[in-house]
Amino acid sequence: MLWLAWLAGNMTMWMHEVVAAWRMAQLTDSPLLVAGVQAAGTLPLFLLGLASGALADSLERRRFLAFAQAWIALTAAVLAVLAATDAMTPVTLLVLCLLNGVGLALRFPVFSALVPDMVPREQLAAALTLNAVAINLTRVVGPIVAGAVLASLGTVAVFVLNAAMSVLACWLILRARVATHARPAARTPMLSAIGQGLRHVHGSPVLRAVLLRAFVFFTQSVALVALLPLLAKRIGADATTYTALLAAMGAGAVLAAFALPRLPAAAARDRIVDAGVWLYAAATVAAVWAHEAWTLAPALALSGAVWLCVANTLTMSAQLVLPTALRARGMAIYQMSIMGGSAGGAALWGAVADRSSLTTALLGSAAAAVVLLLVTRRVSIDERAVLEPCHSPGAARGAAAVE
């Protein structure tokens, strides 16, 4: 039931991303505003992630997840009303993308915390891959559905469908039978709970390495996604072709999800992330020089495959070293590193494209990826470090405070 809710919720996420980005590209030609859709959607996951994780560790997680999905449904309904009344402006669209991001910020840490409670440790990697399949399967299907509805019925219908799918996800969550996790007898004040999570992460060398590598990777990799609407317009793509390009990115990720378990997982995690940076940079360069949809699609498929492999590797490394009582807060901090990099990177590369050109921004992101890899490649998320308990004073104090 929860996996189906995750599937439906991610359908709404990708459909919103498609229609919001395309709508902004129709409202304005400003690269900064177009990239701002991506930044607005991810910024709340950076700003609110830790507070959301603290709430998820202290409240009943299933109901908290249902509330988050209901928030997303309400945002989609407001977008539908504004689109129907032709009251949508670039500013209102950015504000509502920001509010949609608030719902995502509430949703991600609590779902991440639920998964390890439902599967044994030896099946965690497979469970995370299954969830990644849901994300990237909807990354294919979502744009296709959004594109078909957009082409035939318009943006209003896409937002209405998003609201309906979000309500369905909320219902599935409430119907799911999930064991209540052990919560502290006395509720910890919010600031104290946040402090416990920060101390634990600070005291864990593995978590610090994961956070750094995630921040660096997503800062440079977001450029291709954030500026894709303008890249599509440059080759003369219409709404249908644009959604097909997004579907190609998702298809690459789905194929990678099936190939990832065959990679040498434990000792190769650092190499997976290192290779991912190089390949994503290559995919970005290939996308810049593609002048037709059929040459751009393979580059996007490669970028999607690399994104899946890197994200799944980093997520599993973080999940394995977090204790149950701190898992939502730890995953929230991990989320903050991803979304902080994504929001900052989208704003950065959007500004570069606004002041120079689209080509300069994308090639700059690819060059930055290689430079940042050379700086951070000695920061290890190796399996031996992941499986070793964290004995540093900060981690011990964080765990002891929760106990």
N, C-alpha and C positions, 0 to 999 in steps of 0.2 A: 504493500500500500504506500509506504514511504517512497519507494523507488519510483512508483507511478506518479506520485505527487512531485517528486524531484524532476521527472520527465516533463510533466505539464508546466511546472514553474519555469523550467529552462526554455520551454517553447515560447512562453511569454517574454522571457528576457531577450532572446534573439530576434523575435518578431518586433519587439519594441525598438531594439537597436537598429534594425533595418529601416523601419518606417520613420523613426525619429531622424536618423542621419540623412535619409533621402529627402524628407520634408524640409530639413534645414538647408540642404543643398538647393532646393527649389526656392526657398525664401531669400537666400543670400548667396553671393559668390565669395564671401570672405573665408579664407582658409582657417582663420582663427576661430570663427564662429562654428564652422563645420567640425573642426577638431574639438571645439568646446562641448559638443554633444557627448563625446567619449569622456572628456574630463569631468563634466557635470555628473555623468552616471557613475563614475568610479570614485569621485572625491568623498562622498558620504561613507563609503566602505573604508576609507582611510581615517576619516575624522571620528566615526562612530563605532568602528569595529571593536575596540577594546571595551567600551561601555556595554555593547551588545553581548560580548563574550562573558562579561561579569554577570549580566542579567541571566544569561542562559545557564550559568553554573549555579545560580541561586533560585531560579524559578522552574516551574514544570515545563520541560523543554518542548513537549509536543504542542501544548497550547501556545507557547511563545512562537513556535514555528508557524502555527496557523494564523496568529495575529499578523506576523510579517507578511504572509501571503495575502491576507485580507487588505493590508495597506497597499500592496501593489495593485490589487483589483480596483481599489478606490482611485488611485492615480490614473489608471488606464481609463476609467469612466470619465474623469475630468478631462483628459486629453480628447476623448471622443466627443464630448460636448463642445469643447473649444473648436475642434476641427469642423464639427457640423454647423456651427454658427459663424464660421469663417473669422473667428476672433484670434487665431493663432498668430503670434509674432515670434521673431527669433528669441526675444527675452523670455516670453512666457514658456516657450518650448524648452529653453535651458532650465528654467525654474522647475518645470515638471519632470525633466530628466533628473534633476537633482533630487526631487522627492521620490522618484522611482528608485534611485540609488539608495535612499534611506531604507526602503523596504528590503533591498538586496543586502544591505549592511546588517540588518536584523536577522536575515535568513541564513546567511552562510555559516557563521560560527556555530549556531545551534545544530544545524544539520551535520556539520563536520564532527561535532561532539557526539551525536547520536550513533554514527556509523560504528566506531570501535566498540560500543556497548552491545552491538547486535551480532558481531562476528568474532570468532576466535582470532588470536594474534596472527596465526599462520595463514589465515584467509584475508587479512586486512588488505594486502596488496591487490588481490583479486577483486575485493569489494570496491576499493578506490578506483580500479580500472573500470569496473562496471558503472560506477557513477560518472566517470569520465566519458564512457560510451554514451550515457544519457545526455551529458552536456553537448557532446559533439555530434551525436545523432540528431539532436534538435537543432544543432548549428547548421545541419544540412536541410532538414525538413522545415525548420522555422522560416528561413529565408524563402524557400520555395513556396510555402503556404502564404507567407506575407506578400511575396511578389505576385502570386496569382490573385489574391484578394485585392491587392493594391491596383493591379491592372484592370480588374473587372468591376470592382465596387468602390475603390477609393480608400483614402486614409482613415476615414471615419469607421469603416467596416473593420479594418485591422485593429484599431483601438478597442472597438466593441468586442471583437473576438478575444483580444488579450484579457479584457475584464472577465469574460466568461471562463476562459482557461484558468485564470487565477482563482476564481470562485471554486472551480472544480478541484484545483490543487488543495485549497483550504479544506474542502469537504473530505478529501482523501486522507489528509493529515489527521483530522478529527476522528475519522473512522479507524485509523490504524491502532493496533494494540501494541503499545510500547511500554516496557517496564520503566517505572519511575526511577531515575538515578538517585543515588544517596546524596542528599543535600545536608548541609550543616544544620544542627539543631536550632541554632540562633543565626538569623540572617546577618551576614557580614555587611557592614556599610559599604556603599559603592566604591568610595575612594580606597578603602582598605583592601577590598577584593581586587581592584585594579593594581594596587601596589604589590599584592601577592603574585599576581601574574607577571608583572614586570620584573620582580626580583628573581623569579624562577627562570625566566628567559635570559636575564642578564647573567645568571650563574651557570648557564648551559652553553658550553662552547659549540656544540652541534647546532643548537637552535640559532645562535648568533650567526653561524656560518650560513644556515639556510636562509635567514632573513636577508643577509647581505646579497647572496647570490640571486634571490628572488627579486629584490629591489632593482638590482643592476640589470637583470635580464628584461624585466617588464618595462623599465624606463625606455630602453631602446626599441624593443619589439613592438610597442604600441603604435609607433609612427605609421606603420603600414596599415593597420586597422583603422586608425583615426582619420587618415587621409585617403582611404580607399574610395569614398564617394567622389572626391575630386579626380582621383586617378581614373575612375570609371567614366566620369564626364569627359575627361581628356581624350578617351578613345571613342567617344560618341555613344556610350552605353545608355540604354533606356532603363526603366525600373526593372523590367524582367531580366535583362542582361546583368544588371547590378546584383540582383538577388542570386542569380546563377553563379556569379563570381564568389559571393559569400558562401554559397553551397559548396563550391569547390574547396574552399578553405576548410569547411567542416568535414568534407569527405576525406581529405587528407588526414585529419585528426582521427576519424573513425578507423581508417585503415591502420594508423599507428597504434591505436588502442589494442587491436588484435595482435600486432607484431611485438608490442612492448614486453609481454610476459616471456617472450623467447630471448630477450636480451639477457646477458649475464648481469643479474640485478645487483647483487650485493657489492662486490668490489668495483663495479663499473659505474657507480652513480656519478662520481666526479667527471668521468669521461663522457657520460651521457650529456651532462649539462655543458661541458666544454664543446663537445661536437655540436650540440644544439645551437650554441651562439654562432659558431662559424656557418652552419647551414642556414640559420635564419638571416644572417647578413647576406649570404649568397642569394637567398630567395628575394630579399628586398631589392638587391641590385638587378636581378632578373625582372622583377616587376616594373622597375623604372624604365627599362629598355623595351618592355613589351608595348606594342602599338595596336594590338588587336586582342579581342577577348580570348581567342583560342591560344594565344601565347601568354596572356596574363594568368589564365586559370591554373596552369601547372605550377607557376611560381607561388600562387596562393595556396594550392594544395600542399606544397612542400612546407610552407610556413605554418599551416595548420597542423601538419604531422609533427613538426619540431616543437611547436607550442605544447602539444599534448604530452610528448615525451618529457620535456623539461618540467612542466607543471606537475605532472604525476610523480616524477622522481623527487622533486622538492617537497610535495605534499606528504608523501609516504615517509620521508625522512623526519619531517616535523611530527607526524602522528605517532611514530614509534617511540619517541622519547618523552611524550607528555603524559603525566599521570592523569587518571580519570577525573579527579577533583578539579584539576586545572586545565582540562583539555579545551573547553570552549574559549577560555581566556587566551590560552596559548595559540589556538588556531585563529583567534581574532587578531592577535598581534601579527601572525603570519599573513593574514589577509591584509592588514594595514601595510605591510611591506610591499605586497603586490599592488594594491590599489594606490598607495602613495606613489609608487613608481609609475603606474599607468596614468594617473591623473596629472602628475608633474610632467611626464614624458609627452602626453597628448598636448598639454599647454605649450611646452617647449618647442616641439616640432611643428605645431600649428603656427606659433609665432615666427619660427624660422622660415616656413613656407610663405607666411604673410609678408615678410620683409625681403625675401629673396625669390625663391621659386619652389614649386613642388619637388622638382628633381633634386635641388640642393638639400632640401629637408630630408628626403628619403635616403639619399646617398650619405648625408651626414649621420643619420641614425645607424646605417650599416658600418660606417667607419668607427663611430663611437662604440659599437658593440665589440669590435675587435680590440680596441684600445682598453676598454673596461675589462675584457676577458684577461688580457695580459696583466692587469693590475690585481685582479681578484682570483686568478686560477689557483693560487696556493691556499686559498681558504677552502678547507675540505669538508664535505658532507659524507665522508667515507663510511661504509657500513660498520666497520670496527668501532669508529667513534660513536655512531648512532646507538649501537647496542650496549656500549659501556654506560653504567650509571653515572650521573653527574655528581661528583663529589665536592664541587666547589662550594664555598660558604653561601653564596647567593642562592644557589639551587636548593641547598639544604634548608635555609631559612624559609624559602617560599613554600616548600613541601611541608615543613613542620608547622607553619602558620595555618595551612589548610587542615592538617590533621588535628 
